Amino acid sequence: MKFEEYIAYFESILADPSQYQAYQDEEYLNFTKLNWSRMNRWLKKFEPTTEASSFINRIQTKQHWILITEPWCGDAAHSVPVIYQMVKNNPNIELDIQLRDAEPFLIDQYLTNGGKSIPKLIIRDEQGQDIAVWGPRPQGCADLFLKMKEQGAEFNEIKEEIQKWYNQDKGVAIQQELVQILS
């Protein structure tokens, strides 16, 4: 789906969660409400760096960027709007958002340590060949997560520290990593 369709899907969940099985779970619904707020804040405030913007705008060949996500995903609330803002003005890049938990279940081909971690970005060339895969988190955030998990931190503490990490980073790491893997 296009980014605008994803936004409409997100809004429809919030408007009537009873229509969506996963969102019958109060915790999932609460995550989704929080993520809606976070995502909209990124959409309003985030501007790509000059380096990332220049790099993305120099892409002259057609690319298909497939972003696997779900509205309940906390990491996606930070990454999806950053990726969208990076590519939205380059007509050579088609951004396609796919849901992790819906057909065609593309995530099954892009597991992270055997798990369906999202968001996951697959960048393909005109012939449909993968040229890069990114996700589910920027490396600094992934390192923080693993360190806290190894130290036995509680899930809520980990979530809070990851939120702080994203806020302090301001989308810089995602941009740097995408420029690096495409260079």
Contacts in CASP RR format, 6 or more apart in sequence:
PFRMAT RR
TARGET T0000
AUTHOR 0000-0000-0000
METHOD contacts of the structure
MODEL  1
MKFEEYIAYFESILADPSQYQAYQDEEYLNFTKLNWSRMNRWLKKFEPTT
EASSFINRIQTKQHWILITEPWCGDAAHSVPVIYQMVKNNPNIELDIQLR
DAEPFLIDQYLTNGGKSIPKLIIRDEQGQDIAVWGPRPQGCADLFLKMKE
QGAEFNEIKEEIQKWYNQDKGVAIQQELVQILS
1 9 0 8 1.000
1 96 0 8 1.000
1 97 0 8 1.000
1 98 0 8 1.000
2 95 0 8 1.000
2 96 0 8 1.000
2 97 0 8 1.000
3 84 0 8 1.000
3 88 0 8 1.000
3 95 0 8 1.000
3 97 0 8 1.000
5 97 0 8 1.000
6 69 0 8 1.000
6 80 0 8 1.000
6 97 0 8 1.000
9 71 0 8 1.000
10 32 0 8 1.000
10 36 0 8 1.000
10 39 0 8 1.000
10 71 0 8 1.000
12 19 0 8 1.000
13 19 0 8 1.000
13 20 0 8 1.000
13 23 0 8 1.000
13 29 0 8 1.000
13 32 0 8 1.000
13 71 0 8 1.000
14 32 0 8 1.000
14 33 0 8 1.000
14 36 0 8 1.000
17 23 0 8 1.000
17 24 0 8 1.000
17 29 0 8 1.000
17 32 0 8 1.000
18 24 0 8 1.000
22 28 0 8 1.000
22 70 0 8 1.000
22 72 0 8 1.000
22 101 0 8 1.000
23 29 0 8 1.000
23 32 0 8 1.000
23 72 0 8 1.000
28 72 0 8 1.000
31 72 0 8 1.000
31 73 0 8 1.000
31 74 0 8 1.000
32 71 0 8 1.000
32 72 0 8 1.000
34 74 0 8 1.000
34 77 0 8 1.000
35 71 0 8 1.000
35 72 0 8 1.000
35 73 0 8 1.000
35 74 0 8 1.000
35 76 0 8 1.000
35 77 0 8 1.000
36 71 0 8 1.000
36 77 0 8 1.000
38 74 0 8 1.000
38 77 0 8 1.000
38 78 0 8 1.000
39 77 0 8 1.000
39 78 0 8 1.000
39 80 0 8 1.000
39 81 0 8 1.000
42 77 0 8 1.000
42 78 0 8 1.000
42 81 0 8 1.000
42 82 0 8 1.000
42 85 0 8 1.000
43 81 0 8 1.000
43 84 0 8 1.000
43 85 0 8 1.000
46 81 0 8 1.000
46 82 0 8 1.000
46 85 0 8 1.000
46 170 0 8 1.000
46 171 0 8 1.000
47 85 0 8 1.000
48 56 0 8 1.000
48 82 0 8 1.000
48 85 0 8 1.000
48 86 0 8 1.000
48 175 0 8 1.000
49 172 0 8 1.000
49 175 0 8 1.000
51 175 0 8 1.000
51 179 0 8 1.000
52 86 0 8 1.000
52 175 0 8 1.000
52 176 0 8 1.000
52 178 0 8 1.000
52 179 0 8 1.000
53 86 0 8 1.000
55 179 0 8 1.000
55 182 0 8 1.000
55 183 0 8 1.000
56 86 0 8 1.000
56 87 0 8 1.000
56 90 0 8 1.000
56 93 0 8 1.000
57 89 0 8 1.000
57 90 0 8 1.000
59 90 0 8 1.000
59 92 0 8 1.000
59 93 0 8 1.000
59 182 0 8 1.000
60 92 0 8 1.000
61 92 0 8 1.000
61 125 0 8 1.000
61 126 0 8 1.000
62 92 0 8 1.000
62 93 0 8 1.000
62 94 0 8 1.000
62 125 0 8 1.000
62 126 0 8 1.000
63 92 0 8 1.000
63 93 0 8 1.000
63 94 0 8 1.000
63 123 0 8 1.000
63 124 0 8 1.000
63 125 0 8 1.000
63 126 0 8 1.000
63 131 0 8 1.000
64 93 0 8 1.000
64 94 0 8 1.000
64 96 0 8 1.000
64 123 0 8 1.000
64 124 0 8 1.000
64 125 0 8 1.000
64 126 0 8 1.000
64 128 0 8 1.000
65 83 0 8 1.000
65 87 0 8 1.000
65 93 0 8 1.000
65 94 0 8 1.000
65 95 0 8 1.000
65 96 0 8 1.000
65 121 0 8 1.000
65 122 0 8 1.000
65 123 0 8 1.000
65 124 0 8 1.000
66 96 0 8 1.000
66 97 0 8 1.000
66 98 0 8 1.000
66 106 0 8 1.000
66 121 0 8 1.000
66 122 0 8 1.000
66 123 0 8 1.000
66 124 0 8 1.000
67 80 0 8 1.000
67 83 0 8 1.000
67 95 0 8 1.000
67 96 0 8 1.000
67 97 0 8 1.000
67 98 0 8 1.000
67 119 0 8 1.000
67 120 0 8 1.000
67 121 0 8 1.000
68 97 0 8 1.000
68 98 0 8 1.000
68 99 0 8 1.000
68 100 0 8 1.000
68 106 0 8 1.000
68 107 0 8 1.000
68 110 0 8 1.000
68 118 0 8 1.000
68 119 0 8 1.000
68 120 0 8 1.000
68 121 0 8 1.000
68 122 0 8 1.000
69 76 0 8 1.000
69 79 0 8 1.000
69 80 0 8 1.000
69 97 0 8 1.000
69 98 0 8 1.000
69 99 0 8 1.000
69 100 0 8 1.000
69 118 0 8 1.000
69 119 0 8 1.000
69 120 0 8 1.000
70 76 0 8 1.000
70 99 0 8 1.000
70 100 0 8 1.000
70 101 0 8 1.000
70 118 0 8 1.000
73 100 0 8 1.000
73 118 0 8 1.000
73 119 0 8 1.000
75 118 0 8 1.000
75 119 0 8 1.000
75 136 0 8 1.000
75 137 0 8 1.000
75 141 0 8 1.000
75 162 0 8 1.000
76 118 0 8 1.000
76 119 0 8 1.000
78 166 0 8 1.000
78 171 0 8 1.000
79 119 0 8 1.000
79 121 0 8 1.000
79 135 0 8 1.000
79 137 0 8 1.000
79 138 0 8 1.000
79 174 0 8 1.000
80 97 0 8 1.000
80 119 0 8 1.000
82 171 0 8 1.000
82 174 0 8 1.000
82 175 0 8 1.000
83 95 0 8 1.000
83 119 0 8 1.000
83 121 0 8 1.000
83 174 0 8 1.000
83 178 0 8 1.000
84 95 0 8 1.000
86 175 0 8 1.000
86 178 0 8 1.000
87 93 0 8 1.000
87 95 0 8 1.000
88 95 0 8 1.000
98 104 0 8 1.000
98 106 0 8 1.000
100 107 0 8 1.000
100 116 0 8 1.000
100 118 0 8 1.000
100 120 0 8 1.000
106 122 0 8 1.000
107 116 0 8 1.000
107 118 0 8 1.000
107 120 0 8 1.000
108 116 0 8 1.000
110 120 0 8 1.000
110 122 0 8 1.000
110 133 0 8 1.000
111 117 0 8 1.000
112 120 0 8 1.000
112 135 0 8 1.000
112 136 0 8 1.000
117 135 0 8 1.000
117 136 0 8 1.000
118 136 0 8 1.000
119 135 0 8 1.000
119 136 0 8 1.000
120 133 0 8 1.000
120 134 0 8 1.000
120 135 0 8 1.000
120 136 0 8 1.000
121 132 0 8 1.000
121 133 0 8 1.000
121 134 0 8 1.000
121 135 0 8 1.000
121 178 0 8 1.000
122 130 0 8 1.000
122 132 0 8 1.000
122 133 0 8 1.000
123 130 0 8 1.000
123 131 0 8 1.000
123 132 0 8 1.000
123 133 0 8 1.000
123 134 0 8 1.000
123 181 0 8 1.000
123 182 0 8 1.000
124 130 0 8 1.000
124 131 0 8 1.000
125 131 0 8 1.000
131 182 0 8 1.000
132 178 0 8 1.000
132 181 0 8 1.000
132 182 0 8 1.000
134 174 0 8 1.000
134 177 0 8 1.000
134 178 0 8 1.000
134 181 0 8 1.000
136 142 0 8 1.000
137 145 0 8 1.000
137 162 0 8 1.000
138 169 0 8 1.000
138 171 0 8 1.000
138 173 0 8 1.000
138 174 0 8 1.000
138 177 0 8 1.000
139 173 0 8 1.000
139 177 0 8 1.000
140 165 0 8 1.000
140 173 0 8 1.000
141 162 0 8 1.000
141 165 0 8 1.000
141 166 0 8 1.000
141 169 0 8 1.000
141 173 0 8 1.000
144 161 0 8 1.000
144 162 0 8 1.000
144 165 0 8 1.000
145 158 0 8 1.000
145 162 0 8 1.000
148 157 0 8 1.000
148 158 0 8 1.000
148 161 0 8 1.000
149 158 0 8 1.000
153 161 0 8 1.000
END
